[in-house]
Amino acid sequence: MASQYGDVVSIRRRPGSVFTAMTLGEPCSLGGITLTIRKFGSRLLEMEDLIRAGALNRALANRLEDYILSRKNLLISGGTGAGKTTLAASLGRFIPPDERLLLIEDTAEIQLPHQNQVRFEARREQNGLPAISIRDLLKAALRHRPDRILLGEIRGGEAFDLLQLLNTGHSGTLSTIHANSAKQALSRFTSAVLQSGIELPYRAIKGNVADSLNVVVQVERRPGRRFISEVLELNSYDADADLFDYCVVYAAKQDPS
């Protein structure tokens, strides 16, 4: 499946694909055509695989499983290539198979074994077809009666729509965001809500974030390995002090072995 936007061409195979590729040509790429391939493994990684790879220990894996089964709202944060999508897919496998899962992504990457799942993918405007954004898909999500919503990545205004879903009692949601720390993830989520254009006081947004999100899981990439570096449980937000009240339930060593 391919689509072209000026000098940028995005290529993706149909479901069951093993890579995503993007080419950028002149004049944007000064050294000539640049080709980047993001390759996906043919085998779905389970939590046991991550434990063996040293990404986390058994106790933390059990805690994360408990979060999923108790329908906590999780936000996975980390830098580019840190393993956010891999961890989201592994945690998604803990969702009971009898629950209806709605998976929303900008580019389809996450593969889950659930039979009762609905998959939505955003679409850019192309060939006369209107664009369908992540925000559009989130607004339509509840009409499909999902038990769980898994949002591939939060980049902007869709954070407000997700917050609205969480504030109306929809629990057990899993999503990802780019951030350098778990604490920064809360700030970036708040900033993303502001990008929706909704005029709400900054501290009111933070209060809603604290009421809706339960757990933030930070993943990091170091040379040769990816691992979970921090897990926060979010309790509340103090508007007077402008501070989130959270508990650090897990922190990896500076140089994990």
Secondary structure, DSSP 8 states (H G I E B T S, - for coil): -EEEETTEEEEE-STT--EEEEEE-TTTSTTS-EEEEEE--SS---HHHHHHTTSS-HHHHHHHHHHHHTT--EEEEE-TTSSHHHHHHHHHTTS-TTS-EEEEESS-------SSEEEEE-B--BTTB--B-HHHHHHHHGGG--SEEEEEEE-STHHHHHHHHHHTT--S-EEEEE-SSHHHHHHHHHHHHHTTT----HHHHHHHHHHH--EEEEEEEETTEEEEEEEEEEEEEETTTTEEEEEEEEE--SS--
